[in-house]
């Protein structure tokens, strides 16, 4: 299911303003911590993470994990983006 335009714009805004700067600052290492506004948490032992990018109007959630590239660099993989329903199959 494709996200409606309003949801896409809200998600992209959160990425630019909060998520990507946190990645650049090293939040995956725990120092500094993730911005509390994103509510990043681990969902499974397999290192699937979740962020909440909107609580209401629209309800926005996303799941992601990290992989390691051939050069050893971390690769962020978005798994599902949508509403709270994505947690049925993260």
N, C-alpha and C positions, 0 to 999 in steps of 0.2 A: 504494500500500500504506500503510495506516495504522500509525503507530508504536504498539507496545504501551504500555500505561499506565505501566509502569516506565520506559521510554525517554522518554516525554513528560515525566514528572516530573523526570527527570535533566536533560533539555534545558532545561526551564523554570527549574530551579534555577541552572544555569550562566548562563542569560541574566540573571537577576536579580542574581546575585552577582558576575559577572565581565564579561560582554559589554556590558550596558547601561551600567554605570558607566564602562567604557572608552570607549564612544561619547560619553557625556556629558563625559568629560575631554578629548575631542578626538583619540583614537587614530587616526582616519582621516587626520589630518594628519601623523602620525608623531611628534608630541610631545604627550603622552607616548607611548611605544611600546605596542603591544598587550601584554596580559599574556601571558607566555610559556606559561602554563598552557593557553591557547586554541590555540596553534600556528596563528595566522592567517597565511595566505599566499595570494598571487595565483596563480590557476591558468592564466589565459589573458591574451592581449593585450587582450581585450575587457573586462578588469577584473572577472572573476568571481573571487571570493575563497572560501576554504575555512577552516573552523574544525574542530578536533578537540575535541569536548566530552567524550569518554570513550574510553579506550584499550581497556578490557576490561570486560565484564560490565555493561552492553552496550557494544559497539563503537559509538561515536557520532560522526558527521560531519555537517556541513551546508555548503551552498554558498549564496552570496548575492552580490548586486551592488547598486550605488547608482544611483538615478535622480535627476533634478532635477525638483522640482515646479514648478507654474506660478508660485509665489511665490519660486522660487530655492532653497527649502529642500531638503536632501538627504532622499531617501526610501530606506529600506532594504528590499530585496526578497529574501525568502528563496526560493531556487530549489528545493533538494532537501534533505531531512533524513532521515537513516537511518544505514546502516552504510557501510563502505568501498565497497560496491557503487555508491553514488551517483556515484562518479567516472567510471563508464562514460558517463554523460550529465550533466555538471555543470549 
